[in-house]
Amino acid sequence: MDNKKQFDFWYAVNNTELISPPTGRLETFGDTVVNYHLICEQMDAVNKVCVREGQLKALKPAIITPHALGHIDLEEFGSEARHYAEWLAEHAKDLRILQYGFTLHKQELKQYVVTDRIANVVDRVKTEVSAKNDPLSAVLVGVDDPWEVCLLKLMIELVQKSAQSNMQDIRRHDLNARKSQSEQIDQTYLEASRNPEKINALAEMLKQSGLWEKHQDRFFALIKASKSKNN
């Protein structure tokens, strides 16, 4: 990666401060919308501060295959944010966040410039956001260019915060799904033992669920028992 590009996004990453982080976490089985308030001091004017308000939509997390490790899909983000994502992808083995990937959609709702000291602007915005009592609102101070990298850093920190709970939810859901499937298969075995006409349906269920090889001995034992009963 070009050193100039790397310097640009690292400048933004290192100068981004999360003033009021979201108190909530990313949804495990649904999309999450984070309301951001990004405050940036303009470098070409004294006491000119830009406030950007908008939403970041993170699609539900999903465990991904090894070849896709570190993939981040950014829609409508600038080039520096993409360079930062590329760096993250290259160093995925060192970042737990990237073990299940995510997609971001950015929507800018409001942007305005005020003349004041940045500390005063931060205090006002922080007070306004706090009054809304929104667990998925964030206030951060960043740089005016490239400001989109600041938003990506916000989401990375939120994903890192949410990762452990998300993974626990996913594993618990998968365990319950396997338990439910096992119970359904046992019930179908029972029905097929009482009614041989349901044996074909059982075979189809085992093949579709990828459990045919695991159940072959049990299945053929059922057929043998069924033939003995009919004889």
N, C-alpha and C positions, 0 to 999 in steps of 0.2 A: 504493500500500500504506500502511496506517495506520502512523504513526510509532512508536506504542507497540509494535506487533507487530514492526516492523523492529528497534527497540531491543532487544527481548527476545531475538531470535535472534542479533543481533550480539554481545550480551553473552556468550552461550554460545560463539559462534565465537571471539571474541577471548580468551576465558579457557579455551580447550582447548589442552592441551599433549600432544603425542605423545611419551611417555617411551621406549617401545620399539616402534618401527614394525615391521610385518611385513617379513621379509627376502625373502619370496616375492612373486610378482605374480599378478594375476588370470589365470585360465585364458582362453585365447582361444576354444576350441571346447567349453567345458563350464562348468558352474556352479562358483563358488568359495565356500567357507565360511571366514569369518574369525572367530576366537575372540577376543572382546574382554574386557578387564578395565578397567572404568571406575571411577576413584577420585574421589569427590566429598566435599569438606568440607561438613558441614551448617552453615548459617549461623545457625541458631537455638540452637546448643549448642556449648560449648567442647570441642575435641578429640574431637568425634564425626565419624567418617568412614564414609561409605557406600561399599561396594564392590559393583559390579554385574558379574556375569559372564554372558556369553551368546554368541550366534552371529549373525553377519550373513551372509546368503546373497545373493551377487550373481549374477544370471543372466548367461549368456555374452553378451559384447558383440556388437553388430551395427551395421553402418553403416546409418544411417537416412536417410530422405528429408528435404529441407530444411524442409518444413512441420512435421515432428516434432522439429526441432532443439531441444535443451534439455529434452526431456521426461524427467522422472524419476518412476518409478512407485514409491510408497512404500506398503507394506502394514503396518498396525498401528503406524504412527508418529504422534506427537502433532502438534498444530496448529502449534507453533513450527517443527518440522522441515519441515512442509509450507510454511510461510511462507518458510523459507530456500530450499527447492527452487524456490518461485515466483520468488524473487529471482535464483537461478541461471539459471532459464529466461529471464528478462528480459535477462540479461547474457550469454547463451550465446555471442555473437559474440566475447567476450573470453576465453572459457574453452575450451581445447582438449578438456578432459575431456568436454564436453557434445556433442562432434561425433558420438558414437555411442551415447549414451544407456545407461541401465541400470535394472534393477529391483532393489529391495532387500526382503528379508524379514528381520524382526527376531524373534529368539527369546531371551527372558530365561530363563536356566537357574538362576541363583543370585543372591541379594542378602542382604547382611548388613552390620551396623553395628558398628564397633569403637571403643573409647575409646583414642585415642592421637594423637600428633602425625601430621599427614598425611605428613610426610617419612619417618617410620618405616614407615608403612603402604605407601607407594610402594616403599621398599626391599625389604620382605618380598614384596610381590606380584611385583615385578620379578625377584627371585631365584627364586621359585616358577615363574614362567612361563619363565624362561631355562633352568631345569633340564629342562623338557619338550621343549626343542629343536624347537618347532613353528614352521615358517617362516611360518605364517599366523596367528600369535598377536600381539596388540597390547596394550600397556599405555598408558593415557592418563589424564591428570588433567583433570577438567572441572568443570562446575557441577551442582548438585543439581536445578536447575530453570531452563531446560528441558534436561534431560540428553540427550534423544534427538538434539538438534542436534549434540552432541559426536560421536555415532556417525556422523552423516551427514558431518561434517567429516573423520572418519577415512577413510571410504570415498572421499570426493572426492580426498584425498591419495593413496590407494592407486591409484585409477583414473588419476590424473595420472602416477603413477610407471609404470604398466603400459601406458599408451596407445600409446606409440611401438612397443613390442614387439608388442602386440596387432594394431596396424594392419599391421605388417610381416608377421605371420603370416597375416592375412586376405588381404593382397595376394598373398603367395606361394601360398596355397591357391587363390585365384581364377585365378592364372596357370597353375598346374598343371592345374586343372580345364579351362581353355580349351585347353591343350595336349593334354590327353587327349581332349577333344571333337573337336579338329581331326584328331587321329590316327584317331579312330573314323570320322569323315566320309570321310577319305581312303581308309580301308579299305573303306567301303561303296561308294564310287565305283569302286574296283578290282573289287569283287565284281559290281557292276551292269554294268560293262563286259564282264565275262565271261559274265554271266547276266542277260539283259534282264528276267527275271521279278522281279528285285530293284530295278528302277528306281522302282517305286511306293513301296517301302519307303524308298528314299533321299529321294524327294520329301517323304514324311511326316516323316522325321527333320529335314530342313531347315526345314520349316514349324514344327514343334514347338519347335525350338531358336531360332526367330526369325532364321534365316540365309538364308531363301528368296531375298530380293532380292539379297543379296550373292553368291549362288551361281547365279543364274538363267542367266547366260551359260555357265557351266561345265556346268550341268545340261542345257541344250538342245544344247550341243555334244556331250554324251554321247549324247543321243537321236539326233542326226543321225548320229553315228559308228556307233551301233547299227543304224540303218536301212540305212546303206551296207553294213555287214558282212553283214546278212541278205540284201541284194539281190545 
